[in-house]
C-alpha cells in the first residue's frame, strides 16, 4: 500500500466513524500515550475535528515507567493542544509502579 493509499484509507475510516458515532451524540476520546501510533492518531483526529467543527477529549495517564524523553514529548504535545478546542485529561497515580511493586514484595523483572 502506498502512502497516498494509506492516507485515503485512514480518512475513509475516520469519516465512517464520524457518521456511525456522530460527535453530537457520542463523546470522542483519544487515549494518548506519547508513542508514534497514538501521536499519529491524535494528529489525524485533530485534523478531522477541525474540518468537521467538533471537539474531543485527550486522555493521558502517566504510568511512571516511561523514560524522561517520552514524558517530555508528552508534556510538549499536550501544551500545544491546550491552545486548541479540546479537553485534556491527565491521570496521575498516587503511587508509582515501582513503589507498588516494592510494597507488594514483588521482584523486579530479570
MODA-V504025 format. One record per pair of residues at least 12 apart in sequence whose ideal C-beta (glycine too) atoms are under 10 Angstrom apart, sorted by the first residue. I is the first residue (numbers start at 1). J is the second residue. D is the distance in Angstrom with one decimal. If there is no record, write none. Layout:
# MODA-V504025
I J D
I J D
This chain:
# MODA-V504025
7 44 9.1
10 40 8.7
10 41 9.2
10 44 6.1
10 48 9.7
11 44 8.2
11 47 9.0
11 48 8.1
13 44 9.4
14 41 9.8
14 44 6.6
14 45 7.4
14 47 8.7
14 48 4.9
14 49 9.7
14 51 9.7
14 52 9.3
15 48 7.9
15 52 9.1
17 45 9.6
17 48 8.9
18 48 6.8
18 49 9.5
18 51 9.8
18 52 6.4
18 54 8.5
22 52 9.5
22 54 8.5
23 48 9.8
23 49 7.9
23 52 7.6
23 53 9.1
23 54 3.9
23 55 7.5
23 56 7.1
24 54 7.7
27 55 9.5
27 56 7.8
27 57 6.7
27 87 9.4
28 45 7.3
28 48 9.3
28 49 7.6
28 54 7.2
28 55 7.9
28 56 3.8
28 57 7.0
28 86 9.6
29 45 9.8
29 56 6.5
29 57 4.5
29 58 7.8
29 59 5.5
29 87 8.9
29 89 8.4
30 42 5.5
30 44 9.4
30 45 5.4
30 46 9.0
30 49 9.9
30 56 6.4
30 57 7.4
30 58 5.8
30 59 7.0
30 60 9.5
30 86 9.1
31 57 9.7
31 58 8.4
31 59 5.1
31 60 7.5
31 61 7.9
31 89 10.0
32 45 9.9
32 57 10.0
32 58 5.2
32 59 6.7
32 60 4.8
32 61 9.1
32 74 7.3
32 77 7.4
32 78 7.8
32 81 9.0
32 88 9.0
32 89 9.9
32 90 9.5
33 59 9.9
33 60 7.3
33 61 8.2
33 63 8.3
33 66 8.4
33 70 8.4
33 74 7.9
34 60 7.5
34 62 9.8
34 63 9.9
34 66 7.0
34 69 9.4
34 70 4.9
34 71 7.6
34 72 9.2
34 73 5.3
34 74 3.9
34 75 9.1
34 76 9.6
34 77 7.1
34 78 9.2
35 66 9.5
35 70 7.7
35 73 9.2
35 74 9.6
38 58 9.6
38 60 8.9
38 74 9.6
38 77 9.7
39 73 8.3
39 74 9.4
39 77 6.9
42 56 9.4
42 58 6.7
42 60 9.9
42 77 7.4
42 78 9.9
42 81 7.9
42 86 9.4
43 77 9.2
45 58 9.0
45 86 9.2
46 58 9.2
46 80 9.9
46 81 7.6
46 84 6.8
46 85 9.8
46 86 7.5
49 84 8.6
49 85 7.9
49 86 7.5
50 84 8.1
50 85 8.4
53 85 9.2
54 85 8.9
55 84 8.6
55 85 5.1
55 86 5.8
55 87 6.9
56 84 9.9
56 85 9.2
56 86 5.9
56 87 7.6
57 86 6.8
57 87 4.3
57 88 7.5
57 89 6.1
58 77 8.8
58 78 7.0
58 81 6.1
58 82 10.0
58 84 9.4
58 86 5.8
58 87 7.2
58 88 4.9
58 89 7.0
58 90 8.7
59 87 9.1
59 88 8.3
59 89 5.0
59 90 8.1
59 91 7.3
60 74 6.2
60 75 9.6
60 77 8.9
60 78 6.6
60 88 7.6
60 89 7.3
60 90 5.1
60 91 7.2
60 92 9.6
61 89 9.0
61 90 7.6
61 91 4.2
61 92 7.8
61 93 7.8
62 74 8.0
62 75 9.9
62 90 7.0
62 91 7.0
62 92 5.1
62 93 7.0
62 96 9.1
63 91 9.7
63 92 10.0
63 93 7.9
63 96 8.7
63 97 6.4
64 92 8.6
64 93 6.3
64 95 8.2
64 96 3.7
64 97 4.9
64 98 7.3
64 99 8.1
64 100 9.2
65 96 7.9
65 97 5.0
65 98 7.5
74 90 8.8
75 90 9.5
78 90 7.1
